[in-house]
Amino acid sequence: MELNIIQVILVVIVAFLAGMEGILDQFQFHQPVIACTLIGLVTGNLLPCLILGGTLQMIALGWANIGAAVAPDAALASVASAIILVLGGQGKAGVSSAIAIAVPLAVAGLLLTIICRTIATAFVHLMDAAAKEGNIRKVELWHLVAVGLQGIRIAIPAALILAVGDKPVKGLLEAMPDWLTAGLAIGGGMVVAVGYAMVINMMATKEVWPFFALGFVFATVSQITLIGLGAIGVSFALIYLTLSKSGGSGNNSGGSANTGDPVGDIIDNY
């Protein structure tokens, strides 16, 4: 699919915002489901990019920066794979190939992240010097430059892929052998399972397990749409918050003090 100049500019803007949000975490533009959806929206390929973003989001669930260990670059993986999906022109049929490309891109993006963060250390020293001078405006300027560098980190690769054009990208995707695409897709599916398991491990507490089990039960009812499941999830969250606020005001029937979490107290006394 060939993009016009307006679409190219909008894609680069989305890429720039995704790069900055990889550091800011303010509007979550770097999250795959958002970045891919925005690129699909501006290019007229909303449904395939939404499917791609949702799948990549499952892979990225377990990615997190821990200490000096930097997680794979979800922003670059999302933006680059979405652009490749759009230029390939295969629609939903090209999602698996885009996913297969996204995971190596996420790992390769670590190099760009390290480079940008290394350069940013020089900006910190410049801001320290400006702070000693009492020049707050200069401190803010260098801060914006450092954040903008993170946006350029994603915008430049996105622009390069767009500059290559749709025909070479489409030819590359078609040249990929089935065994490679299938193997990478299987590997990506395993990463999805690992990421989901890591998230469950972090949030698995006795208070939320009942809601977790109920969610799986409701998900098996085919008549309930995704909107209905979302409404059920919101309802469960509101019920839990209401119960949490009403706890901790007395002793339970067993004579022990409440912990402030009624659901946990019920499970403890069961």
Backbone bond lengths (Angstrom), bond angles and torsions (degrees), N, CA, C in turn:
res aa  C-N    CA-C-N  psi(-1)  N-CA   C-N-CA  omega(-1)  CA-C   N-CA-C  phi
1 M - - - 1.458 - - 1.521 109.61 -
2 E 1.320 116.57 129.13 1.457 121.82 179.42 1.523 109.90 -92.62
3 L 1.318 116.93 133.01 1.459 122.27 -177.84 1.515 110.23 -101.51
4 N 1.340 115.93 145.59 1.465 120.06 175.48 1.521 109.85 -83.53
5 I 1.314 116.71 173.25 1.454 121.68 -173.57 1.529 111.82 -63.43
6 I 1.336 117.27 -35.71 1.471 120.36 179.37 1.523 110.53 -65.17
7 Q 1.332 116.00 -43.16 1.458 120.20 179.66 1.529 110.88 -65.53
8 V 1.317 116.62 -38.99 1.469 120.32 178.44 1.521 110.80 -61.62
9 I 1.345 116.22 -45.27 1.469 120.56 179.76 1.522 110.68 -62.10
10 L 1.337 116.75 -43.58 1.459 120.46 -179.23 1.530 111.58 -65.04
11 V 1.326 117.24 -38.14 1.463 120.74 178.43 1.521 110.29 -64.61
12 V 1.327 117.25 -42.46 1.461 120.58 179.22 1.528 110.45 -64.91
13 I 1.345 116.83 -37.33 1.467 120.01 177.42 1.521 110.62 -63.89
14 V 1.333 116.67 -43.46 1.468 120.49 177.28 1.525 110.26 -61.00
15 A 1.330 116.52 -41.99 1.462 120.53 178.99 1.528 110.70 -62.83
16 F 1.330 116.86 -41.38 1.469 121.20 179.68 1.528 110.35 -63.12
17 L 1.324 116.94 -44.85 1.463 120.91 178.96 1.527 111.32 -64.41
18 A 1.335 116.40 -39.77 1.469 119.90 179.03 1.515 110.75 -63.14
19 G 1.341 117.27 -38.99 1.455 120.51 178.73 1.516 112.36 -64.10
20 M 1.333 116.75 -43.58 1.465 119.91 178.58 1.514 111.73 -66.37
21 E 1.325 116.57 -38.90 1.455 119.91 -177.95 1.523 112.12 -69.91
22 G 1.335 117.18 -18.81 1.449 119.48 174.54 1.519 111.77 -61.83
23 I 1.345 116.72 -20.72 1.456 122.36 177.62 1.522 111.56 -105.85
24 L 1.339 116.42 -39.75 1.460 120.15 -173.34 1.529 113.12 -78.52
25 D 1.326 117.79 -39.21 1.479 122.27 -177.29 1.530 111.68 58.33
26 Q 1.320 116.98 33.54 1.458 119.78 -176.44 1.529 111.57 -90.08
27 F 1.338 116.67 -52.15 1.462 121.07 -177.52 1.531 112.29 -113.75
28 Q 1.346 116.76 2.54 1.472 122.58 173.34 1.534 113.40 62.42
29 F 1.339 117.88 29.76 1.461 120.33 177.23 1.531 112.20 -64.03
30 H 1.325 117.39 -21.47 1.457 120.30 -178.26 1.523 112.58 -80.49
31 Q 1.323 117.46 -12.65 1.457 119.69 178.27 1.528 109.83 -66.95
32 P 1.340 118.56 135.68 1.466 121.31 -174.71 1.521 114.27 -53.77
33 V 1.338 117.29 -42.70 1.462 119.16 -176.31 1.524 111.29 -64.86
34 I 1.338 117.94 -28.81 1.467 121.00 179.62 1.520 110.80 -86.08
35 A 1.339 117.18 -48.49 1.459 120.76 -178.21 1.528 111.49 -60.36
36 C 1.331 117.29 -47.72 1.464 120.78 -179.77 1.522 111.41 -64.85
37 T 1.333 116.73 -39.23 1.463 120.10 -179.89 1.524 110.99 -65.37
38 L 1.328 117.22 -41.23 1.467 120.12 179.43 1.526 110.98 -65.06
39 I 1.323 117.29 -40.61 1.466 119.94 177.74 1.525 110.43 -66.31
40 G 1.323 116.78 -39.92 1.460 119.41 176.22 1.513 112.23 -63.96
41 L 1.337 116.17 -34.28 1.460 120.63 -179.21 1.523 111.42 -68.26
42 V 1.329 117.17 -44.30 1.469 120.14 -176.35 1.527 112.54 -78.15
43 T 1.340 117.13 -16.70 1.464 120.09 -179.31 1.523 113.10 -104.99
44 G 1.333 117.01 -3.47 1.456 120.04 -179.74 1.514 113.71 79.76
45 N 1.341 117.71 20.19 1.469 122.33 177.74 1.520 109.71 -123.35
46 L 1.318 116.08 53.80 1.452 120.90 -171.37 1.522 112.77 -63.87
47 L 1.325 117.65 -49.19 1.468 120.22 -174.07 1.524 112.92 -64.72
48 P 1.347 119.97 -50.11 1.477 118.13 178.52 1.525 112.78 -61.18
49 C 1.329 116.88 -39.53 1.472 119.46 -179.26 1.526 111.16 -70.62
50 L 1.316 117.47 -32.37 1.458 120.44 176.69 1.525 110.90 -65.99
51 I 1.329 116.14 -41.43 1.468 120.38 176.84 1.522 110.19 -63.71
52 L 1.332 116.11 -43.21 1.466 120.51 177.92 1.521 110.85 -61.76
53 G 1.332 116.48 -45.98 1.464 120.07 -179.09 1.517 112.51 -62.82
54 G 1.333 116.88 -41.23 1.455 120.17 178.89 1.515 112.17 -64.21
55 T 1.332 116.50 -39.26 1.464 119.82 179.12 1.526 111.59 -69.08
56 L 1.341 115.87 -43.63 1.467 119.56 178.74 1.526 111.24 -65.86
57 Q 1.337 116.66 -31.33 1.466 119.49 178.60 1.518 110.73 -63.06
58 M 1.330 116.04 -38.98 1.464 119.39 176.87 1.530 111.28 -63.40
59 I 1.343 116.00 -36.16 1.463 119.27 178.47 1.520 110.29 -68.35
60 A 1.335 116.49 -39.52 1.469 121.38 -173.99 1.521 113.49 -82.70
61 L 1.320 118.53 -1.34 1.469 120.76 -178.35 1.522 112.17 -57.57
62 G 1.309 116.27 -39.13 1.463 119.65 -176.22 1.520 114.03 -91.61
63 W 1.338 117.85 4.18 1.459 120.45 -179.94 1.515 109.65 -83.81
64 A 1.313 117.36 128.17 1.461 121.37 178.87 1.513 109.34 -156.45
65 N 1.337 115.59 145.71 1.463 120.80 175.06 1.525 108.78 -81.06
66 I 1.324 116.51 119.43 1.463 121.53 -178.70 1.522 108.03 -122.06
67 G 1.327 116.29 109.43 1.455 120.52 -177.76 1.517 110.89 62.01
68 A 1.323 116.10 -126.88 1.457 121.04 179.32 1.525 112.56 -86.07
69 A 1.329 117.36 -5.75 1.462 121.59 179.95 1.526 109.21 -81.80
70 V 1.331 116.53 119.10 1.462 121.86 -178.05 1.523 108.93 -97.01
71 A 1.325 116.27 132.48 1.460 121.67 -178.83 1.523 110.33 -74.25
72 P 1.339 118.01 158.59 1.462 120.15 174.37 1.530 111.01 -54.76
73 D 1.320 115.80 151.50 1.463 121.97 -172.66 1.527 110.52 -80.50
74 A 1.324 116.69 97.84 1.465 121.17 -179.26 1.521 111.06 -67.69
75 A 1.333 117.64 -34.03 1.467 120.84 -177.99 1.525 110.96 -64.47
76 L 1.326 117.34 -49.00 1.461 120.44 179.91 1.522 110.97 -64.52
77 A 1.333 116.41 -42.65 1.459 119.82 179.47 1.521 111.18 -60.43
78 S 1.322 117.03 -42.86 1.462 121.44 -177.31 1.518 111.35 -67.72
79 V 1.337 115.75 -50.89 1.464 120.22 -175.96 1.525 110.99 -65.50
80 A 1.332 116.56 -49.58 1.463 119.89 -176.18 1.528 111.98 -64.64
81 S 1.327 117.16 -44.11 1.464 119.56 -178.58 1.526 111.17 -67.85
82 A 1.342 117.63 -35.65 1.457 120.33 177.49 1.523 111.11 -66.16
83 I 1.333 116.99 -41.12 1.468 120.13 177.78 1.526 110.48 -64.27
84 I 1.323 116.52 -43.59 1.463 120.42 178.37 1.523 110.64 -62.06
85 L 1.328 117.20 -39.97 1.464 121.06 177.95 1.529 110.65 -62.01
86 V 1.322 116.59 -43.20 1.468 120.76 -179.34 1.524 110.83 -67.34
87 L 1.333 116.79 -47.47 1.467 119.90 -178.25 1.518 111.55 -66.66
88 G 1.334 117.04 -31.91 1.456 120.18 179.19 1.512 113.45 -64.81
89 G 1.336 116.36 -27.43 1.457 120.50 176.68 1.509 115.60 67.81
90 Q 1.323 117.57 19.34 1.465 120.31 -178.12 1.524 112.78 -92.09
91 G 1.319 117.82 -5.80 1.459 120.77 -179.84 1.513 112.14 65.43
92 K 1.327 114.91 -141.72 1.470 119.35 -178.95 1.527 112.30 -64.02
93 A 1.328 116.87 -25.18 1.463 120.00 179.92 1.525 112.20 -67.90
94 G 1.332 116.83 -20.73 1.459 119.79 -178.72 1.508 114.11 -93.88
95 V 1.329 117.28 3.13 1.474 120.04 -177.91 1.515 111.38 -63.30
96 S 1.322 117.39 -42.68 1.468 120.04 -177.95 1.522 111.06 -62.87
97 S 1.334 117.08 -39.73 1.463 119.74 178.15 1.517 111.08 -66.26
98 A 1.335 116.79 -39.52 1.459 120.81 179.27 1.520 110.90 -64.72
99 I 1.332 116.76 -38.70 1.465 120.66 177.77 1.523 110.36 -65.19
100 A 1.339 115.81 -40.34 1.459 119.72 179.14 1.526 111.46 -62.16
101 I 1.329 116.81 -32.80 1.463 120.78 179.26 1.526 110.97 -80.21
102 A 1.329 117.16 -30.36 1.466 121.42 -172.36 1.526 112.59 -64.07
103 V 1.329 117.26 -42.17 1.469 120.05 -175.69 1.528 111.91 -63.39
104 P 1.350 119.85 -48.15 1.477 118.54 175.36 1.528 112.50 -61.86
105 L 1.338 117.45 -34.76 1.458 120.47 178.09 1.527 111.03 -64.14
106 A 1.334 116.24 -38.07 1.464 120.06 179.53 1.517 111.08 -63.16
107 V 1.329 116.23 -39.96 1.464 120.20 179.15 1.529 110.19 -70.69
108 A 1.352 116.24 -41.59 1.466 119.62 178.68 1.521 111.47 -64.41
109 G 1.337 116.38 -29.92 1.456 120.11 -179.92 1.513 113.21 -66.02
110 L 1.331 116.85 -16.48 1.460 119.85 177.14 1.530 111.60 -60.12
111 L 1.339 116.51 -35.05 1.460 120.26 -179.76 1.524 110.43 -64.05
112 L 1.339 116.35 -44.71 1.467 119.38 178.38 1.523 111.19 -63.55
113 T 1.320 116.27 -38.90 1.467 119.85 178.96 1.524 111.24 -62.49
114 I 1.329 116.17 -44.45 1.467 120.45 -179.79 1.526 110.46 -63.90
115 I 1.345 116.90 -41.11 1.463 120.40 179.05 1.525 110.99 -61.70
116 C 1.341 115.98 -46.47 1.465 120.07 -178.78 1.529 111.60 -64.00
117 R 1.312 116.51 -39.94 1.462 119.19 -179.32 1.521 111.47 -70.97
118 T 1.330 116.16 -31.37 1.463 119.32 176.25 1.528 110.52 -67.06
119 I 1.326 116.09 -43.35 1.466 120.19 177.58 1.527 110.42 -63.96
120 A 1.329 116.05 -36.22 1.464 120.11 -177.33 1.526 112.19 -64.41
121 T 1.331 117.31 -25.08 1.462 118.71 178.14 1.525 111.45 -63.91
122 A 1.340 116.44 -31.29 1.467 119.63 176.42 1.527 110.04 -68.17
123 F 1.316 116.98 -36.89 1.466 120.40 178.18 1.529 110.80 -64.32
124 V 1.325 116.61 -33.75 1.465 119.91 179.20 1.528 110.53 -62.62
125 H 1.322 116.43 -41.98 1.462 119.89 178.61 1.530 110.93 -65.52
126 L 1.326 116.42 -37.80 1.464 119.96 177.28 1.528 110.89 -65.68
127 M 1.321 116.54 -37.69 1.466 119.67 177.66 1.518 111.40 -69.06
128 D 1.341 116.55 -35.62 1.468 119.93 176.27 1.528 110.48 -61.51
129 A 1.332 115.27 -43.08 1.459 119.35 179.67 1.531 111.16 -64.89
130 A 1.351 115.68 -40.17 1.459 118.91 178.72 1.521 111.35 -67.37
131 A 1.342 116.44 -33.82 1.466 119.84 178.97 1.519 110.95 -66.97
132 K 1.338 116.57 -37.68 1.466 119.65 177.53 1.530 111.29 -63.22
133 E 1.341 115.51 -31.78 1.462 120.37 178.05 1.527 111.87 -79.66
134 G 1.329 116.51 -10.19 1.453 120.30 -177.12 1.511 113.09 78.02
135 N 1.338 116.72 17.90 1.471 121.64 -178.15 1.528 108.98 -94.02
136 I 1.312 116.03 84.87 1.470 120.83 -177.80 1.525 111.05 -67.36
137 R 1.301 117.25 -33.93 1.461 120.79 179.73 1.535 110.70 -61.14
138 K 1.337 115.77 -39.22 1.458 119.70 178.85 1.525 110.89 -69.41
139 V 1.318 116.79 -35.81 1.467 120.50 176.29 1.530 109.93 -61.04
140 E 1.328 116.20 -45.85 1.462 120.59 179.34 1.530 111.21 -63.59
141 L 1.332 116.42 -37.34 1.460 120.42 -179.81 1.526 111.28 -62.86
142 W 1.345 116.91 -46.97 1.453 119.86 179.18 1.527 111.66 -66.74
143 H 1.311 115.94 -31.63 1.466 119.44 176.25 1.523 110.38 -64.16
144 L 1.327 117.00 -43.10 1.463 120.56 178.28 1.525 111.33 -65.82
145 V 1.336 115.93 -37.23 1.469 119.43 177.82 1.531 110.54 -62.91
146 A 1.334 116.45 -42.73 1.462 120.38 -179.67 1.525 111.37 -64.17
147 V 1.327 116.18 -41.93 1.466 119.53 178.12 1.530 110.70 -68.03
148 G 1.335 116.24 -39.78 1.458 119.80 177.66 1.517 112.46 -62.54
149 L 1.338 116.50 -32.71 1.462 120.22 177.13 1.521 111.22 -61.35
150 Q 1.324 116.18 -36.77 1.469 119.82 177.05 1.527 111.32 -65.71
151 G 1.333 116.60 -35.10 1.460 119.63 176.44 1.515 111.93 -68.22
152 I 1.341 116.74 -41.37 1.466 121.27 178.26 1.520 110.68 -63.20
153 R 1.332 116.07 -30.79 1.472 121.77 179.17 1.526 111.80 -55.64
154 I 1.320 117.69 -32.49 1.468 121.38 179.09 1.526 111.15 -99.86
155 A 1.331 116.80 -33.04 1.461 120.45 -176.19 1.527 112.10 -65.27
156 I 1.343 117.34 -39.75 1.472 119.91 -178.51 1.528 112.04 -65.63
157 P 1.353 119.92 -49.69 1.474 118.17 175.77 1.535 112.86 -59.09
158 A 1.342 116.71 -36.64 1.460 119.25 178.17 1.521 110.72 -63.64
159 A 1.337 116.54 -43.41 1.465 120.62 179.20 1.526 111.29 -64.57
160 L 1.326 116.92 -37.37 1.464 120.04 179.21 1.529 111.44 -65.45
161 I 1.330 116.27 -41.16 1.465 119.28 178.06 1.523 110.47 -64.70
162 L 1.332 116.36 -40.69 1.464 120.03 177.53 1.528 111.17 -65.02
163 A 1.335 116.50 -35.18 1.467 120.22 -179.77 1.528 111.65 -68.61
164 V 1.325 116.62 -30.90 1.462 119.92 178.07 1.525 110.76 -61.03
165 G 1.332 115.64 -38.62 1.462 119.81 177.34 1.507 113.68 97.10
166 D 1.320 114.23 169.49 1.459 119.84 -173.81 1.524 113.43 -76.63
167 K 1.317 118.22 -34.14 1.468 119.69 -175.23 1.526 112.39 -66.74
168 P 1.336 119.65 -49.40 1.482 118.02 177.07 1.526 113.07 -61.20
169 V 1.345 116.61 -38.83 1.466 119.67 179.88 1.521 110.45 -64.55
170 K 1.332 115.29 -44.30 1.468 119.60 179.30 1.522 110.62 -63.22
171 G 1.342 116.37 -40.47 1.459 119.71 178.36 1.516 112.19 -64.48
172 L 1.346 116.34 -37.70 1.460 120.30 178.66 1.517 111.12 -65.16
173 L 1.327 116.53 -42.92 1.460 119.88 -179.80 1.521 111.30 -65.54
174 E 1.322 116.38 -40.05 1.461 119.41 -179.93 1.524 111.99 -71.21
175 A 1.335 116.37 -25.22 1.462 119.87 -179.31 1.523 112.67 -80.33
176 M 1.327 116.93 -14.58 1.455 119.59 -179.85 1.528 109.58 -68.12
177 P 1.336 118.20 125.43 1.474 120.28 179.87 1.525 111.36 -66.74
178 D 1.314 114.57 154.57 1.465 119.70 -177.71 1.523 111.84 -62.70
179 W 1.330 116.67 -36.25 1.470 118.73 -178.03 1.527 111.20 -66.04
180 L 1.334 116.52 -33.94 1.460 119.30 179.14 1.527 110.97 -71.54
181 T 1.335 115.47 -45.92 1.465 119.46 179.62 1.528 111.01 -62.28
182 A 1.353 115.45 -45.18 1.464 119.23 -179.12 1.521 110.85 -65.15
183 G 1.335 117.25 -41.18 1.462 120.19 -179.54 1.516 112.69 -64.15
184 L 1.338 115.86 -44.06 1.459 119.40 178.51 1.528 111.22 -67.16
185 A 1.337 116.81 -35.14 1.460 119.60 177.93 1.528 111.01 -65.37
186 I 1.336 116.02 -39.72 1.471 119.53 177.39 1.521 110.27 -65.66
187 G 1.330 116.00 -43.14 1.461 119.67 177.48 1.517 111.74 -61.10
188 G 1.346 116.22 -41.00 1.460 119.76 177.04 1.516 111.94 -63.22
189 G 1.346 116.21 -37.28 1.460 119.50 177.39 1.517 112.16 -65.05
190 M 1.322 116.51 -35.53 1.474 119.77 177.14 1.525 110.30 -67.57
191 V 1.332 116.38 -37.85 1.459 119.73 177.33 1.519 110.54 -64.15
192 V 1.337 117.12 -37.35 1.465 121.02 175.84 1.522 110.46 -57.67
193 A 1.329 116.04 -47.00 1.468 120.00 -178.87 1.522 111.19 -63.44
194 V 1.326 116.55 -40.86 1.468 119.99 179.63 1.530 110.64 -65.49
195 G 1.332 116.48 -44.63 1.464 120.06 179.21 1.518 111.95 -61.27
196 Y 1.331 116.43 -43.67 1.453 120.08 179.81 1.525 110.79 -64.97
197 A 1.339 116.36 -39.62 1.463 120.12 178.89 1.529 111.34 -64.57
198 M 1.335 117.33 -37.35 1.465 120.60 178.61 1.524 111.05 -64.64
199 V 1.330 115.72 -40.95 1.470 119.13 179.09 1.523 110.57 -65.49
200 I 1.339 116.63 -43.47 1.463 120.15 178.64 1.530 110.16 -61.45
201 N 1.322 116.72 -39.91 1.463 120.70 -179.78 1.530 111.51 -63.34
202 M 1.335 116.48 -35.48 1.459 119.96 -179.72 1.524 112.38 -73.91
203 M 1.332 116.73 -35.91 1.459 119.52 -174.17 1.528 113.03 -103.05
204 A 1.339 116.89 3.28 1.466 120.22 -176.83 1.527 109.66 -75.37
205 T 1.309 116.10 106.06 1.462 121.99 174.25 1.521 108.23 -132.30
206 K 1.306 115.63 162.03 1.461 119.79 -178.14 1.523 111.56 -63.43
207 E 1.346 116.64 -24.17 1.468 118.80 -178.40 1.528 112.61 -75.26
208 V 1.345 117.87 -31.30 1.459 119.48 -174.27 1.523 113.88 -101.85
209 W 1.341 117.50 -11.78 1.464 118.87 -179.42 1.532 112.88 -57.81
210 P 1.352 119.92 -41.89 1.468 118.02 178.39 1.526 112.77 -58.92
211 F 1.322 117.36 -41.31 1.464 120.44 178.53 1.522 110.98 -66.94
212 F 1.323 116.39 -36.86 1.457 121.19 178.44 1.530 110.41 -62.29
213 A 1.330 116.19 -44.69 1.467 120.39 179.82 1.521 111.08 -66.15
214 L 1.331 116.85 -42.32 1.462 120.00 178.21 1.529 111.69 -61.73
215 G 1.335 116.28 -35.95 1.465 119.71 178.31 1.514 111.94 -61.68
216 F 1.325 117.49 -42.06 1.459 120.59 177.66 1.528 111.23 -65.88
217 V 1.329 116.54 -37.20 1.469 119.59 178.95 1.528 110.45 -64.37
218 F 1.321 116.24 -47.26 1.459 119.37 179.95 1.531 111.72 -64.63
219 A 1.343 116.97 -32.70 1.462 120.46 -179.18 1.523 112.17 -66.03
220 T 1.341 117.76 -22.26 1.467 120.55 179.71 1.517 112.50 -79.47
221 V 1.320 117.09 -14.37 1.467 120.35 178.58 1.523 108.23 -80.96
222 S 1.312 115.70 108.30 1.471 120.48 -172.68 1.529 113.28 -67.59
223 Q 1.332 118.16 -21.26 1.458 119.69 -178.24 1.525 113.13 -75.26
224 I 1.338 116.73 -15.30 1.464 119.64 -179.57 1.523 109.19 -86.97
225 T 1.323 116.88 124.06 1.459 121.59 179.58 1.526 110.50 -79.05
226 L 1.339 115.80 173.07 1.463 120.01 177.64 1.525 111.10 -62.67
227 I 1.334 116.30 -34.79 1.466 119.30 177.79 1.529 109.75 -65.65
228 G 1.333 116.12 -40.04 1.459 119.79 177.83 1.520 111.66 -64.51
229 L 1.344 116.71 -41.46 1.464 119.76 177.77 1.526 111.00 -64.44
230 G 1.324 115.94 -37.46 1.464 119.22 177.00 1.517 111.86 -63.57
231 A 1.336 116.00 -41.71 1.468 120.04 178.25 1.522 111.04 -63.76
232 I 1.344 116.90 -39.62 1.465 120.47 177.52 1.527 110.23 -63.61
233 G 1.338 116.39 -42.53 1.457 119.90 179.11 1.517 112.57 -61.89
234 V 1.333 116.64 -43.51 1.468 120.68 177.79 1.525 110.34 -62.94
235 S 1.326 116.22 -40.22 1.468 120.41 179.36 1.525 111.04 -62.68
236 F 1.332 116.35 -44.31 1.464 119.96 177.59 1.526 110.80 -60.13
237 A 1.339 116.48 -42.44 1.461 120.09 -179.50 1.524 111.10 -62.75
238 L 1.324 116.60 -42.72 1.466 120.27 179.21 1.529 111.24 -66.32
239 I 1.337 116.51 -38.90 1.466 119.97 177.63 1.527 110.05 -62.33
240 Y 1.333 116.35 -45.20 1.460 120.32 -179.32 1.529 111.26 -62.88
241 L 1.336 116.31 -43.14 1.468 119.62 179.60 1.525 111.16 -64.19
242 T 1.336 116.10 -38.63 1.463 119.68 178.82 1.521 111.05 -65.26
243 L 1.334 117.03 -42.76 1.462 120.63 178.51 1.525 110.85 -65.23
244 S 1.328 117.05 -38.25 1.460 120.16 -179.61 1.520 111.46 -64.16
245 K 1.332 116.43 -39.75 1.463 120.45 -179.12 1.527 112.08 -71.14
246 S 1.331 116.94 -25.69 1.459 119.67 -177.24 1.524 112.83 -88.16
247 G 1.336 118.30 -3.60 1.457 121.13 -176.34 1.510 112.51 -91.46
248 G 1.354 114.67 172.98 1.451 121.42 174.26 1.506 115.45 79.36
249 S 1.352 119.00 19.30 1.462 120.59 -175.38 1.515 113.39 -109.59
250 G 1.312 118.31 11.20 1.461 118.98 -178.76 1.491 111.35 178.13
251 N 1.322 115.99 -163.02 1.451 121.44 179.51 1.511 109.41 -104.23
252 N 1.347 115.84 150.01 1.453 119.15 178.36 1.519 109.69 -85.77
253 S 1.334 114.40 -178.84 1.464 119.34 -173.97 1.524 111.80 -66.63
254 G 1.342 117.64 -21.52 1.463 119.65 -179.26 1.510 112.47 -84.93
255 G 1.334 117.56 -3.55 1.446 120.29 177.40 1.510 114.37 93.10
256 S 1.350 118.60 -7.55 1.467 120.99 179.57 1.510 109.89 -91.00
257 A 1.321 116.99 152.43 1.455 121.82 -177.23 1.519 110.74 -70.78
258 N 1.355 115.52 144.91 1.454 120.44 175.24 1.521 110.18 -68.77
259 T 1.309 115.80 150.83 1.464 120.69 179.24 1.510 111.69 -92.03
260 G 1.335 117.38 -6.44 1.457 120.30 -174.66 1.508 112.03 96.70
261 D 1.326 118.19 -5.13 1.461 122.99 177.67 1.522 108.42 -122.03
262 P 1.339 118.09 96.42 1.473 120.63 -176.19 1.511 113.72 -57.61
263 V 1.352 116.80 -38.21 1.450 118.37 -179.47 1.520 110.56 -64.46
264 G 1.337 116.47 -42.53 1.458 119.97 177.64 1.505 111.89 -64.73
265 D 1.348 118.00 -38.33 1.453 121.10 178.42 1.521 111.48 -63.62
266 I 1.323 116.18 -40.78 1.471 120.30 179.42 1.511 110.22 -62.40
267 I 1.345 116.25 -44.11 1.465 119.70 -178.89 1.527 110.50 -66.66
268 D 1.348 116.52 -38.65 1.464 120.04 178.87 1.524 111.92 -63.05
269 N 1.335 116.15 -37.62 1.456 120.94 -177.39 1.514 113.72 -85.92
270 Y 1.335 116.62 -5.76 1.461 118.52 -176.85 1.529 110.65 -72.25
